[in-house]
């Protein structure tokens, strides 16, 4: 018996050295992370790069003046000592050195928590002292800091402000939980919304969202952990039903006066892109109608709330989707940058505050993914944008006056790059399909590397045998649009054999699964399944991200139709390969991918033998207004589209084995979707498998995710592989 156990352990250890374990599908990204410089950034007004030490215990620096040798700027112990010296009434135990934002050459800003309060501090790296402290209670949330040492924060559904002298005042006192003030969770955080409060530059006035959702029906989510299960009600406005009413209010700290911005009727509209004019006299708001096809970008008087003028409008036959607040040109309060995909690709436009378009700053078909900011002269903008049919991310620089754009990084791959304060150097970090991670200092003029700071080796070498990963290009169902795909070949691939296939997909907007970076965007579970003997295939169909608006809007009023047509082109591609077992094709996806998996299992039942759908949308009339109506309009306006894309009446078509997984507390795709599909399967006499994670929301996280992946792998092994 002992000999048998020893042999088993030995075999297991050999397997461990060659393949990922099911635990490593979740823990692997940390365990096999490529060598890097964590949180690397330029130190302001220097030719020096700072980053966190490998054990996260200190802030490090590499500088051109020292030939890029490593030096310690501040240790965690030094920061803790400074905290104790400056803030005597609290206790601090930092697990790691916090993330920092450089304010000047010698000072950085950071946020951290003490035992009693939360703090925003300014730390001087030369004197090793804290020069500024702003505190708010530890139970406060969504803190927003003003320039004059005031902080606004949320206590439940109300706003509090802690003044510079430490006194706290209540801005709102709504007892009805259906009135929510200052929260970023407005319009379900669509339309680029990530804040609910905005200080003017002087810190004298606070603008905030006031959301009235009392008219939205309560939706129950059951908590099974109590002795007697209880419902936690949420507000979940479904497509075609009554939505929340949102206004923007301006609060004057000195007078305590509140002014509601007059964004007019109807009440069911979307307010986004909230931005203060630098002088503080005016506030700008994007007003989008509920139909989401007409945007007005309006200017309002901040003191009276009165409408001043509409600067510009956007209308579309499909949808208008604002995603970014405007960015004012530094030292020029009369000009701002506006981002929109109205002309096909999300790009930048220079406007005056009178609404005049000054310059189109777009470049080719590049989609702006991250606006990095202005150069030292405020005459150029640096940004990250797409290239190579959306596979790459490159650093670009555009001149505001001429509109001329230059590409500052050149190696094909996914770049995370920034320019030094003086505009002469680039901190460039990139990876691609063959490069795990490389960090270099480039010269802006010739784009050549001055020095390489990190050149990571393959983190799997000698530990894990990675399967072959290949990027492929296919053509969409319209016969003309190139699509990006990825094949992961089975371990010990033999082209004379036939292998089962797992198609992993998402397919919806604002997501991209195939990219030119390390592992080509593949997840560790994809790699695991390939190591278990599957061909793992993924393709970004039309409707997905980073390819422009035309690429996406083919799904209008018929979500899933063209997306499935494109995925079937991928299936044709797979079936053309001699090593693919056409009788053993399975599909797996989550959320929109769960919708796609279930759709394919019922609409292409002769193709897919096994499907796994996590948190699937089953019928878009059960989904929330903001996302659902953008693509589908309302059920009243588009009954044919809702009927065509609903899966409830397609349960009767199911032939293969389908496993549906859902989080019992899912507030995104509510469990009603999968429950109604189960009921439809029962009525149609179709067998379907169902698994619930009682204590999870839309995604299964933590160690429970290991359990989930084990279940998915076992389901494919049992019903597809054998």
C-alpha positions as CSV (number, residue, x, y, z in Angstrom):
1,X,0.0,0.0,0.0
2,X,2.8,2.4,0.9
3,X,4.6,1.6,-2.3
4,X,1.5,2.2,-4.3
5,X,0.9,5.6,-2.7
6,X,4.5,6.6,-3.3
7,X,4.2,5.6,-7.0
8,X,1.0,7.7,-7.3
9,X,2.7,10.7,-5.7
10,X,5.7,10.3,-8.0
11,X,3.5,10.2,-11.1
12,X,1.5,13.2,-9.9
13,X,4.7,15.2,-9.4
14,X,5.9,14.4,-12.9
15,X,2.6,15.5,-14.3
16,X,2.7,18.6,-12.2
17,X,6.1,19.5,-13.8
18,X,4.6,19.3,-17.3
19,X,1.0,20.4,-17.1
20,X,-1.1,23.0,-15.3
21,X,-3.1,21.7,-12.4
22,X,-6.8,22.6,-12.1
23,X,-5.8,24.8,-9.1
24,X,-3.4,26.7,-11.4
25,X,-6.2,27.6,-13.8
26,X,-7.0,30.2,-11.1
27,X,-3.7,30.6,-9.2
28,X,-1.4,30.3,-12.2
29,X,-1.4,33.9,-13.4
30,X,0.3,34.9,-10.2
31,X,2.5,31.8,-10.0
32,X,3.7,32.1,-13.6
33,X,3.7,35.8,-13.9
34,X,6.4,37.2,-16.2
35,X,9.2,39.2,-14.6
36,X,8.3,42.9,-14.5
37,X,8.6,46.2,-12.8
38,X,5.3,46.6,-10.9
39,X,3.5,49.9,-11.1
40,X,6.3,51.4,-13.1
41,X,5.9,55.1,-14.1
42,X,7.9,58.3,-14.7
43,X,8.9,60.3,-11.7
44,X,7.6,63.8,-12.6
45,X,10.1,66.3,-13.9
46,X,12.9,63.8,-14.0
47,X,14.5,61.2,-16.2
48,X,13.8,58.5,-13.6
49,X,11.4,55.6,-13.4
50,X,9.9,54.4,-10.2
51,X,8.2,51.1,-9.4
52,X,7.5,48.7,-6.5
53,X,10.1,46.3,-5.3
54,X,9.7,42.6,-6.1
55,X,8.4,41.9,-2.6
56,X,6.3,45.1,-2.6
57,X,8.0,46.4,0.5
58,X,9.5,49.6,-1.0
59,X,9.4,52.2,-3.8
60,X,12.4,51.8,-6.1
61,X,14.0,54.0,-8.8
62,X,16.1,53.6,-11.9
63,X,17.4,56.9,-13.3
64,X,19.3,58.0,-16.4
65,X,21.7,59.9,-14.1
66,X,22.8,56.6,-12.5
67,X,22.9,54.6,-15.7
68,X,19.6,53.0,-14.7
69,X,20.9,51.2,-11.7
70,X,18.4,50.3,-9.0
71,X,18.0,52.4,-5.9
72,X,15.6,52.5,-3.0
73,X,13.6,55.7,-2.7
74,X,11.3,54.8,0.3
75,X,10.8,51.7,2.3
76,X,7.5,50.6,3.8
77,X,9.0,51.0,7.2
78,X,10.0,54.6,6.5
79,X,6.4,55.3,5.3
80,X,4.9,53.8,8.4
81,X,7.2,55.8,10.6
82,X,6.2,59.0,8.8
83,X,2.5,58.1,9.3
84,X,2.9,57.5,13.0
85,X,4.8,60.8,13.4
86,X,2.2,62.8,11.5
87,X,-1.0,61.0,12.6
88,X,-0.6,60.2,16.2
89,X,-4.2,59.2,16.8
90,X,-4.3,56.1,14.6
91,X,-2.4,52.9,13.9
92,X,-0.9,51.7,10.7
93,X,0.3,48.3,9.5
94,X,1.0,48.3,5.8
95,X,1.0,44.9,4.2
96,X,2.6,46.3,1.0
97,X,3.9,49.6,-0.2
98,X,0.9,51.5,-1.7
99,X,0.4,52.6,-5.2
100,X,1.6,56.2,-5.8
101,X,0.9,59.1,-8.1
102,X,3.7,61.6,-8.5
103,X,2.6,65.2,-7.9
104,X,6.0,66.9,-8.3
105,X,9.6,65.9,-8.6
106,X,9.9,65.0,-4.9
107,X,6.3,64.3,-3.7
108,X,3.8,61.6,-4.4
109,X,0.2,61.1,-3.5
110,X,-1.3,57.9,-2.2
111,X,-4.3,56.6,-0.3
112,X,-4.2,54.1,2.6
113,X,-6.1,52.9,5.6
114,X,-5.4,53.2,9.3
115,X,-7.2,51.3,12.0
116,X,-9.7,54.2,12.6
117,X,-9.8,56.2,9.3
118,X,-8.9,56.3,5.7
119,X,-6.3,58.8,4.4
120,X,-5.1,60.6,1.4
121,X,-1.5,61.8,1.9
122,X,1.3,63.7,0.2
123,X,4.7,62.3,1.0
124,X,8.1,64.0,0.3
125,X,10.8,61.4,-0.7
126,X,13.6,63.8,0.1
127,X,12.6,64.7,3.7
128,X,10.8,61.3,4.3
129,X,7.9,63.3,5.8
130,X,4.2,63.6,5.1
131,X,3.3,67.2,4.0
132,X,-0.5,66.8,3.6
133,X,-3.2,64.6,5.2
134,X,-6.9,64.4,4.3
135,X,-8.9,61.9,6.4
136,X,-12.4,60.5,6.3
137,X,-14.1,57.7,8.3
138,X,-13.2,54.1,7.6
139,X,-16.8,53.2,6.8
140,X,-17.0,56.0,4.1
141,X,-17.0,55.0,0.5
142,X,-16.3,56.6,-3.0
143,X,-14.2,59.4,-1.5
144,X,-13.6,62.3,-3.8
145,X,-10.8,64.8,-2.9
146,X,-10.9,68.5,-3.5
147,X,-7.9,70.8,-4.1
148,X,-8.4,72.6,-0.8
149,X,-8.1,69.6,1.5
150,X,-11.8,68.8,1.6
151,X,-13.2,65.3,0.9
152,X,-16.7,64.2,-0.1
153,X,-17.6,60.6,0.8
154,X,-20.7,58.4,1.0
155,X,-22.4,57.1,4.1
156,X,-25.0,54.7,2.8
157,X,-27.0,56.6,0.2
158,X,-26.0,60.1,1.5
159,X,-23.1,62.5,1.0
160,X,-20.9,63.8,3.7
161,X,-18.1,66.4,3.4
162,X,-15.1,66.5,5.8
163,X,-13.7,70.0,5.8
164,X,-10.1,71.0,6.0
165,X,-10.5,71.6,9.7
166,X,-11.8,68.1,10.3
167,X,-15.4,69.1,10.7
168,X,-18.0,66.9,8.9
169,X,-21.1,68.3,7.3
170,X,-24.1,66.4,5.8
171,X,-24.9,67.3,2.2
172,X,-27.9,65.0,1.9
173,X,-30.1,63.3,4.5
174,X,-32.4,61.1,2.4
175,X,-33.9,58.4,4.6
176,X,-35.6,56.6,1.6
177,X,-33.1,54.0,0.3
178,X,-34.6,54.6,-3.2
179,X,-33.0,58.0,-3.3
180,X,-29.2,57.5,-3.9
181,X,-26.8,60.5,-3.8
182,X,-23.3,60.7,-5.1
183,X,-22.9,57.1,-6.1
184,X,-21.1,56.0,-9.2
185,X,-23.7,53.3,-9.6
186,X,-26.0,55.4,-11.8
187,X,-27.4,54.1,-15.0
188,X,-25.8,50.8,-14.0
189,X,-22.4,52.4,-14.8
190,X,-23.0,52.3,-18.5
191,X,-21.9,55.3,-20.6
192,X,-18.4,55.4,-19.1
193,X,-19.7,56.4,-15.7
194,X,-17.2,55.7,-12.9
195,X,-17.8,58.6,-10.6
196,X,-20.8,60.1,-8.8
197,X,-19.3,63.3,-7.4
198,X,-17.1,66.0,-8.9
199,X,-15.4,69.0,-7.2
200,X,-14.8,72.2,-9.1
201,X,-11.1,73.2,-9.4
202,X,-11.3,75.5,-6.4
203,X,-13.0,72.9,-4.1
204,X,-15.8,75.3,-3.3
205,X,-18.7,73.4,-5.0
206,X,-19.5,69.8,-5.4
207,X,-21.6,68.4,-8.3
208,X,-23.2,65.0,-7.7
209,X,-25.7,62.6,-9.1
210,X,-29.1,62.3,-7.4
211,X,-30.7,59.0,-8.4
212,X,-34.4,58.5,-7.7
213,X,-35.2,54.8,-8.3
214,X,-38.3,54.6,-6.1
215,X,-40.5,54.0,-9.2
216,X,-38.4,51.0,-10.2
217,X,-39.8,47.7,-8.9
218,X,-37.8,45.7,-6.2
219,X,-36.1,42.6,-7.5
220,X,-35.4,39.9,-5.0
221,X,-32.0,38.2,-4.6
222,X,-32.1,35.3,-2.0
223,X,-29.3,35.1,0.6
224,X,-29.1,31.5,1.6
225,X,-26.5,32.0,4.5
226,X,-29.0,33.2,7.1
227,X,-30.8,30.8,9.5
228,X,-33.9,31.6,7.5
229,X,-33.2,32.6,4.0
230,X,-33.8,36.3,3.3
231,X,-34.3,38.4,0.2
232,X,-32.0,41.3,-0.6
233,X,-34.0,43.5,-2.9
234,X,-32.2,45.4,-5.7
235,X,-33.5,47.8,-8.2
236,X,-33.4,46.2,-11.6
237,X,-35.1,48.1,-14.4
238,X,-35.8,45.6,-17.2
239,X,-36.0,46.5,-20.9
240,X,-39.2,48.3,-21.8
241,X,-40.1,48.9,-18.1
242,X,-39.9,52.0,-15.9
243,X,-36.4,53.3,-15.4
244,X,-34.7,55.5,-12.7
245,X,-34.8,59.3,-12.8
246,X,-31.4,61.0,-12.4
247,X,-30.5,64.6,-11.9
248,X,-27.2,66.5,-11.3
249,X,-27.1,68.8,-8.3
250,X,-24.5,71.4,-7.4
251,X,-23.8,72.0,-3.7
252,X,-22.0,75.2,-2.5
253,X,-20.0,74.4,0.6
254,X,-19.9,77.9,2.0
255,X,-23.6,78.7,1.7
256,X,-25.0,75.1,1.9
257,X,-27.1,76.0,-1.1
258,X,-28.1,73.3,-3.6
259,X,-29.0,73.9,-7.2
260,X,-30.4,71.2,-9.5
261,X,-29.1,71.5,-13.0
262,X,-32.0,72.0,-15.4
263,X,-31.5,69.1,-17.7
264,X,-35.2,69.2,-18.6
265,X,-37.7,66.5,-19.5
266,X,-38.2,63.6,-20.0
267,X,-37.1,62.3,-16.7
268,X,-36.1,58.9,-18.2
269,X,-32.9,60.0,-19.8
270,X,-29.2,59.4,-19.3
271,X,-26.8,62.0,-17.9
272,X,-23.1,61.4,-18.4
273,X,-19.7,63.1,-19.2
274,X,-20.2,65.5,-16.2
275,X,-17.4,68.0,-16.3
276,X,-16.6,71.3,-14.6
277,X,-15.3,74.2,-16.7
278,X,-11.9,75.2,-15.2
279,X,-13.3,78.6,-14.1
280,X,-16.1,76.9,-12.1
281,X,-18.7,79.1,-13.7
282,X,-20.2,76.4,-15.9
283,X,-20.8,72.6,-15.9
284,X,-21.1,70.4,-18.9
285,X,-23.3,67.4,-19.2
286,X,-24.0,64.9,-22.0
287,X,-27.8,64.3,-22.1
288,X,-28.7,61.1,-23.9
289,X,-32.3,60.2,-24.6
290,X,-33.6,56.8,-23.4
291,X,-33.7,55.6,-27.0
292,X,-29.9,56.2,-26.9
293,X,-29.8,57.6,-30.4
294,X,-29.6,61.3,-29.7
295,X,-26.9,62.9,-27.6
296,X,-26.9,66.6,-26.7
297,X,-23.7,68.0,-25.1
298,X,-25.0,70.9,-23.0
299,X,-23.5,73.8,-21.1
300,X,-25.2,75.0,-17.8
301,X,-24.7,77.8,-15.4
302,X,-23.3,76.2,-12.2
303,X,-24.7,79.0,-9.9
304,X,-28.3,78.9,-11.2
305,X,-28.5,75.5,-12.9
306,X,-29.9,77.2,-16.0
307,X,-29.3,75.8,-19.5
308,X,-26.9,77.9,-21.5
309,X,-26.5,76.2,-24.8
310,X,-26.1,72.9,-26.7
311,X,-22.5,72.7,-27.9
312,X,-23.1,69.9,-30.3
313,X,-25.4,66.9,-31.0
314,X,-24.9,63.4,-32.2
315,X,-27.7,61.3,-33.8
316,X,-27.6,57.8,-35.1
317,X,-30.0,55.2,-36.6
318,X,-28.4,52.6,-34.3
319,X,-27.1,54.1,-31.1
320,X,-24.9,56.9,-29.6
321,X,-22.7,55.7,-26.7
322,X,-20.7,58.4,-24.9
323,X,-17.9,56.7,-23.0
324,X,-15.5,59.5,-21.9
325,X,-15.7,62.8,-20.0
326,X,-14.2,65.7,-21.8
327,X,-10.6,66.7,-21.1
328,X,-9.7,70.4,-20.9
329,X,-6.5,71.6,-22.5
330,X,-4.2,72.6,-19.6
331,X,-3.9,76.4,-19.3
332,X,-6.6,76.9,-21.8
333,X,-10.1,76.9,-20.3
334,X,-11.7,77.6,-23.6
335,X,-10.7,74.3,-25.3
336,X,-11.4,70.6,-24.6
337,X,-10.9,67.2,-26.0
338,X,-13.9,65.1,-26.8
339,X,-13.8,61.4,-27.7
340,X,-16.4,59.8,-29.9
341,X,-16.8,56.9,-32.3
342,X,-19.4,58.9,-34.3
343,X,-17.3,58.8,-37.4
344,X,-16.5,55.1,-37.2
345,X,-13.7,54.8,-34.6
346,X,-13.3,56.2,-31.1
347,X,-11.0,59.1,-31.7
348,X,-10.3,62.6,-30.3
349,X,-11.7,66.0,-31.4
350,X,-10.6,69.4,-30.3
351,X,-13.5,71.7,-29.4
352,X,-14.0,75.2,-28.1
353,X,-16.3,75.8,-25.1
354,X,-18.6,77.6,-27.6
355,X,-19.1,74.3,-29.4
356,X,-16.9,75.0,-32.4
357,X,-15.0,72.0,-33.8
358,X,-11.4,73.2,-34.1
359,X,-9.5,70.1,-35.2
360,X,-10.2,66.4,-35.9
361,X,-7.3,64.6,-34.1
362,X,-8.2,61.1,-35.4
363,X,-5.6,58.9,-37.2
364,X,-6.5,56.3,-39.8
365,X,-8.6,53.5,-38.2
366,X,-6.9,53.7,-34.8
367,X,-9.2,53.3,-31.9
368,X,-8.1,55.4,-28.9
369,X,-8.1,53.1,-25.9
370,X,-6.3,55.2,-23.3
371,X,-5.7,59.0,-23.3
372,X,-2.5,59.4,-21.4
373,X,-2.3,63.2,-21.2
374,X,-0.5,66.2,-22.6
375,X,3.2,66.9,-23.1
376,X,5.1,69.6,-21.1
377,X,4.1,72.3,-23.6
378,X,0.4,71.2,-23.6
379,X,0.7,71.2,-27.4
380,X,0.6,67.4,-28.0
381,X,-1.4,64.5,-26.6
382,X,0.0,61.1,-26.0
383,X,-2.4,58.1,-26.1
384,X,-2.6,54.3,-26.6
385,X,-4.5,53.1,-29.6
386,X,-5.1,50.0,-31.7
387,X,-3.2,48.7,-34.7
388,X,-3.0,45.5,-36.7
389,X,-6.7,45.0,-37.0
390,X,-7.2,45.5,-33.3
391,X,-4.7,42.9,-32.2
392,X,-2.0,45.5,-31.2
393,X,-1.8,48.5,-28.8
394,X,0.7,51.2,-29.7
395,X,1.7,54.6,-28.3
396,X,0.8,57.6,-30.5
397,X,1.3,61.3,-30.2
398,X,-0.8,63.9,-31.9
399,X,-0.1,67.6,-32.4
400,X,-3.0,69.8,-31.4
401,X,-2.3,72.6,-33.9
402,X,-1.5,70.6,-37.0
403,X,-3.4,67.4,-36.2
404,X,-0.4,65.4,-37.3
405,X,0.0,62.0,-35.6
406,X,3.1,60.0,-35.1
407,X,3.4,56.4,-33.8
408,X,6.0,56.3,-31.0
409,X,6.3,52.5,-30.5
410,X,6.8,50.2,-33.4
411,X,7.3,46.6,-32.4
412,X,4.1,44.6,-33.1
413,X,2.4,43.7,-29.7
414,X,0.5,45.2,-26.8
415,X,2.3,48.3,-25.5
416,X,1.8,50.0,-22.1
417,X,3.9,53.1,-22.6
418,X,4.3,56.7,-21.4
419,X,6.4,59.7,-22.2
420,X,8.7,61.5,-19.7
421,X,7.9,65.0,-18.5
422,X,10.4,66.6,-20.8
423,X,9.1,64.7,-23.8
424,X,12.4,63.0,-24.7
425,X,12.0,59.5,-23.4
426,X,9.5,56.7,-23.5
427,X,8.9,54.1,-20.8
428,X,7.8,51.2,-23.0
429,X,6.5,47.9,-21.6
430,X,5.2,45.4,-24.2
431,X,4.5,41.7,-24.8
432,X,3.4,39.8,-27.9
433,X,2.8,36.2,-28.8
434,X,6.5,35.3,-28.5
435,X,7.7,37.9,-25.9
436,X,6.5,37.4,-22.3
437,X,7.5,41.0,-21.2
438,X,10.0,43.6,-22.2
439,X,10.5,47.0,-20.6
440,X,12.8,49.6,-22.2
441,X,13.6,53.2,-22.3
442,X,13.2,54.5,-25.8
443,X,14.4,57.8,-27.4
444,X,11.4,59.7,-28.7
445,X,13.3,61.1,-31.7
446,X,14.5,57.8,-33.2
447,X,12.2,55.4,-31.3
448,X,15.3,53.2,-30.5
449,X,16.0,51.7,-27.1
450,X,18.4,53.5,-24.9
451,X,18.4,50.7,-22.4
452,X,16.4,47.6,-21.6
453,X,15.3,47.5,-18.0
454,X,13.6,44.1,-18.1
455,X,13.7,41.3,-20.7
456,X,11.6,38.5,-19.1
457,X,12.3,34.8,-19.8
458,X,9.4,32.4,-20.5
459,X,8.0,31.9,-17.0
460,X,6.8,28.4,-17.9
461,X,10.3,27.2,-19.0
462,X,11.3,24.0,-17.2
463,X,8.0,23.9,-15.3
464,X,5.1,23.7,-17.7
465,X,5.1,22.5,-21.3
466,X,3.0,25.1,-23.0
467,X,0.9,23.9,-26.0
468,X,1.4,25.6,-29.3
469,X,-0.7,28.8,-29.6
470,X,-1.4,30.3,-33.1
471,X,-3.1,33.5,-34.2
472,X,-5.3,33.1,-37.3
473,X,-7.3,35.4,-39.5
474,X,-10.7,34.4,-40.8
475,X,-13.4,36.1,-42.8
476,X,-16.8,36.9,-41.4
477,X,-20.1,35.7,-42.7
478,X,-20.5,38.9,-44.8
479,X,-17.6,37.6,-46.9
480,X,-15.4,40.7,-46.4
481,X,-14.6,41.5,-42.8
482,X,-11.3,40.0,-41.3
483,X,-11.8,38.4,-37.9
484,X,-9.1,37.5,-35.4
485,X,-8.9,34.0,-34.1
486,X,-6.7,31.8,-31.8
487,X,-6.0,28.1,-31.8
488,X,-4.4,26.3,-28.9
489,X,-3.2,22.9,-30.1
490,X,-3.4,19.9,-27.8
491,X,-0.4,18.7,-25.8
492,X,1.9,16.4,-27.8
493,X,0.0,17.4,-30.9
494,X,-0.1,14.8,-33.7
495,X,-1.5,16.0,-37.0
496,X,-2.5,12.5,-38.0
497,X,-4.9,12.2,-35.0
498,X,-8.4,13.7,-34.5
499,X,-9.1,15.8,-31.4
500,X,-12.2,17.1,-29.7
501,X,-12.7,20.9,-29.8
502,X,-13.7,23.4,-27.0
503,X,-14.8,26.7,-28.5
504,X,-14.4,29.4,-25.9
505,X,-16.2,32.6,-26.8
506,X,-17.8,35.8,-25.6
507,X,-18.9,37.7,-28.7
508,X,-20.5,40.8,-27.1
509,X,-19.5,44.5,-27.1
510,X,-16.7,45.9,-25.0
511,X,-14.8,42.7,-24.9
512,X,-11.9,41.3,-26.9
513,X,-10.5,37.8,-26.3
514,X,-7.8,37.5,-29.0
515,X,-4.9,39.9,-28.8
516,X,-1.2,40.1,-29.7
517,X,0.2,39.8,-26.3
518,X,1.8,37.0,-24.2
519,X,-0.3,33.8,-24.6
520,X,-2.3,35.7,-27.3
521,X,-4.9,36.6,-24.7
522,X,-5.6,33.0,-23.7
523,X,-6.7,32.2,-20.2
524,X,-5.1,29.5,-18.1
525,X,-8.2,27.3,-18.3
526,X,-7.8,27.4,-22.1
527,X,-4.2,26.2,-21.8
528,X,-5.3,23.6,-19.2
529,X,-7.9,22.1,-21.6
530,X,-5.4,22.0,-24.5
531,X,-3.1,20.1,-22.2
532,X,-5.9,17.6,-21.6
533,X,-6.1,16.9,-25.3
534,X,-8.5,19.4,-26.7
535,X,-8.2,21.8,-29.6
536,X,-9.2,25.1,-28.0
537,X,-10.5,27.7,-30.4
538,X,-11.5,31.4,-29.8
539,X,-12.6,34.0,-32.3
540,X,-13.7,37.6,-31.9
541,X,-16.8,37.9,-34.1
542,X,-18.4,41.1,-35.4
543,X,-20.0,42.9,-32.4
544,X,-16.9,42.6,-30.2
545,X,-14.5,45.3,-29.2
546,X,-11.6,47.4,-30.7
547,X,-12.6,47.3,-34.3
548,X,-14.8,50.4,-34.6
549,X,-18.5,51.1,-34.6
550,X,-19.4,49.5,-37.9
551,X,-17.8,46.3,-36.8
552,X,-20.0,46.3,-33.7
553,X,-23.4,47.7,-34.8
554,X,-24.3,44.7,-37.0
555,X,-25.9,43.4,-33.9
556,X,-28.5,46.2,-33.7
557,X,-32.0,44.9,-32.9
558,X,-30.8,41.3,-33.4
559,X,-28.2,40.4,-30.7
560,X,-26.6,37.1,-31.4
561,X,-27.7,36.6,-35.1
562,X,-24.6,37.9,-36.9
563,X,-22.4,36.9,-34.0
564,X,-23.5,33.3,-34.4
565,X,-23.1,33.5,-38.2
566,X,-19.5,34.5,-37.7
567,X,-18.8,31.8,-35.1
568,X,-20.1,29.2,-37.6
569,X,-17.5,30.5,-40.1
570,X,-15.0,29.6,-37.4
571,X,-16.5,26.1,-37.2
572,X,-16.1,25.8,-41.0
573,X,-12.5,26.7,-40.6
574,X,-12.0,24.1,-37.8
575,X,-13.8,21.4,-39.8
576,X,-11.4,22.0,-42.7
577,X,-8.6,20.8,-40.4
578,X,-7.9,17.0,-40.6
579,X,-7.0,16.9,-36.9
580,X,-10.4,18.2,-35.8
581,X,-13.0,15.6,-34.8
582,X,-16.2,17.2,-36.3
583,X,-18.4,15.0,-34.2
584,X,-16.9,16.3,-31.0
585,X,-17.2,20.0,-30.9
586,X,-18.2,21.8,-27.7
587,X,-18.7,25.4,-26.7
588,X,-18.2,27.3,-23.4
589,X,-18.9,31.0,-22.6
590,X,-20.0,33.2,-19.7
591,X,-22.5,36.1,-19.6
592,X,-22.9,37.2,-23.2
593,X,-20.8,34.1,-24.0
594,X,-23.3,32.1,-22.0
595,X,-26.0,33.5,-24.3
596,X,-23.9,32.6,-27.3
597,X,-23.3,29.1,-26.0
598,X,-27.0,28.4,-25.4
599,X,-27.9,30.0,-28.7
600,X,-25.4,27.8,-30.6
601,X,-26.6,24.7,-28.8
602,X,-30.2,25.3,-29.8
603,X,-29.8,26.9,-33.2
604,X,-26.9,24.8,-34.4
605,X,-27.8,21.6,-32.5
606,X,-26.3,19.3,-35.1
607,X,-22.9,20.9,-34.8
608,X,-22.3,21.2,-31.1
609,X,-22.4,18.1,-29.0
610,X,-21.7,19.8,-25.6
611,X,-22.3,23.3,-24.3
612,X,-21.5,25.1,-21.0
613,X,-23.3,28.4,-20.4
614,X,-22.3,30.5,-17.4
615,X,-24.6,33.3,-16.2
616,X,-26.4,33.2,-19.6
617,X,-28.8,35.8,-21.0
618,X,-31.8,33.8,-22.2
619,X,-34.3,36.4,-23.2
620,X,-33.3,40.1,-23.6
621,X,-36.6,41.3,-22.2
622,X,-35.3,40.1,-18.8
623,X,-32.1,42.1,-19.1
624,X,-31.6,45.7,-17.8
625,X,-32.6,48.8,-19.7
626,X,-29.3,50.6,-20.2
627,X,-27.4,47.9,-22.0
628,X,-30.3,45.9,-23.5
629,X,-32.2,48.8,-25.1
630,X,-29.0,50.2,-26.7
631,X,-28.7,47.1,-28.8
632,X,-32.3,45.8,-29.0
633,X,-34.5,48.9,-28.4
634,X,-37.5,48.1,-26.2
635,X,-39.6,44.9,-26.5
636,X,-42.5,47.2,-27.5
637,X,-40.5,48.8,-30.4
638,X,-38.8,45.6,-31.5
639,X,-41.0,42.6,-30.8
640,X,-39.6,40.7,-33.8
641,X,-36.1,41.1,-32.7
642,X,-36.8,40.0,-29.1
643,X,-38.7,37.0,-30.4
644,X,-35.9,36.1,-32.8
645,X,-33.2,36.2,-30.2
646,X,-35.1,34.6,-27.3
647,X,-34.0,31.1,-26.4
648,X,-37.1,30.1,-24.5
649,X,-38.9,28.8,-27.5
650,X,-35.7,27.2,-28.8
651,X,-35.2,24.8,-25.9
652,X,-37.1,22.3,-28.0
653,X,-34.3,22.2,-30.5
654,X,-31.7,21.1,-27.9
655,X,-30.0,17.8,-28.8
656,X,-26.6,17.7,-27.0
657,X,-25.6,17.9,-23.4
658,X,-25.9,21.4,-21.9
659,X,-24.7,22.5,-18.5
660,X,-26.0,25.9,-17.2
661,X,-24.1,27.5,-14.3
662,X,-25.4,30.5,-12.4
663,X,-24.6,32.6,-9.3
664,X,-27.6,32.7,-7.0
665,X,-26.9,36.3,-6.1
666,X,-26.3,37.4,-9.7
667,X,-27.4,41.1,-10.0
668,X,-26.3,41.4,-13.6
669,X,-27.9,38.5,-15.4
670,X,-30.6,37.6,-12.9
671,X,-31.3,33.9,-12.2
672,X,-34.7,34.3,-13.8
673,X,-33.0,33.8,-17.1
674,X,-31.7,30.3,-16.5
675,X,-34.7,29.2,-14.4
676,X,-37.1,30.1,-17.2
677,X,-34.9,28.2,-19.7
678,X,-34.9,25.1,-17.4
679,X,-38.7,25.3,-17.2
680,X,-38.8,25.6,-21.0
681,X,-36.6,22.5,-21.3
682,X,-38.9,20.6,-18.9
683,X,-42.0,21.4,-21.0
684,X,-40.2,20.4,-24.2
685,X,-39.0,17.1,-22.7
686,X,-35.4,18.1,-23.0
687,X,-32.8,17.1,-20.4
688,X,-30.5,19.9,-19.2
689,X,-27.9,20.1,-16.4
690,X,-27.9,22.9,-13.9
691,X,-25.5,24.0,-11.2
692,X,-25.8,26.9,-8.8
693,X,-23.2,28.7,-6.8
694,X,-25.2,29.9,-3.8
695,X,-22.9,32.6,-2.6
696,X,-21.7,34.2,-5.8
697,X,-22.9,37.0,-8.0
698,X,-22.3,37.2,-11.8
699,X,-18.8,35.7,-11.6
700,X,-17.5,32.8,-9.5
701,X,-14.4,34.1,-7.7
702,X,-11.9,33.0,-5.2
703,X,-11.1,29.3,-4.6
704,X,-14.7,28.4,-5.6
705,X,-13.5,29.2,-9.2
706,X,-11.3,26.2,-9.0
707,X,-14.3,24.1,-8.2
708,X,-16.1,25.6,-11.2
709,X,-13.3,24.9,-13.6
710,X,-13.0,21.4,-12.3
711,X,-16.7,20.9,-13.0
712,X,-16.5,22.3,-16.5
713,X,-13.4,20.2,-17.4
714,X,-15.2,17.1,-16.1
715,X,-18.3,17.9,-18.0
716,X,-16.4,18.1,-21.3
717,X,-14.4,15.0,-20.5
718,X,-17.5,13.0,-19.6
719,X,-19.7,14.0,-22.5
720,X,-17.4,15.2,-25.3
721,X,-14.0,13.6,-25.0
722,X,-15.0,10.0,-24.3
